[in-house]
Amino acid sequence: MDSRYLKSLIAVVESGSIADAARTEGLTAAAVSQRIQALERELEVQLLSRTGHAARATEACLALLPRARRIVAEVAQLADDADDEGLTGTLRIGAISTALTGMLPGVLRTLTEQAPGLRPAIVPGTSRSLYQALLAGEIDAAILVAPPFELPRTLRAQSLRQEELILLARRKLRGDAAALLRQQPYIRYDPSAWGGLPAQRYLDDQGLQPSLLCDLDALETIAMLVADGVGVSLVPRWNGLEKLAAGCRMEAVEAHQAGLYRRDIILLTPLQGARPNMLRLLADAIPPQH
């Protein structure tokens, strides 16, 4: 069995169509279709259900997909194993959106300078989805908000940032945080997201019930809406916020940095990762918080 055929199958399942998978793989749609048919003949099962231009995984396909992913990943690592330093090959790094713009550019420069054979593959996502992807072995490391529960012993967490909770509002608005939260439409950092929990906890502790405009799990969008005067919000002060929220006031809601309402950003890696030298280099490449 050719592992490239499995890779094409995975691409079809992830994209939802043979045509999209073909573009991703740099092949023709006919070539991808032939690969799938070859797999179906060899395994003697139907792998895809085709409806129009869409292609969906069958139950049999979903059952074998985890092993197929592992096989493709193991084959990809064969060339890496020949490198004595363990710094050749692909390192799949998951990252939340604020880390993509505020932290990763400098990290990627350091990685490519120190290990030219290392190929970072960036996987964006929410903290929850990246955590699940790490557990499933779909990524090698994740930069995310610390989960609101105890981590399993199979994972290692390195603290990267502690982001204080701030009131974000147009500079022309007058009044303290409590007054503005009572008076202005509230753009809420979705409390179902791990990063949104501190803001909701602050509101509950202060007995505040703002007039809710909408829920968003997209800090960049929240910052732009506040900058446009749509409402006010409670958000963590992440690296890069100032660029998006020019003309806004940013006031810490917590005196003396008590840390009750901060958002903790961590680097999460497997304790027994397949690429220990790469993961060590990644951890060292992330600058300490100032």
Disulfide bonds with the S-S distance in Angstrom:
none
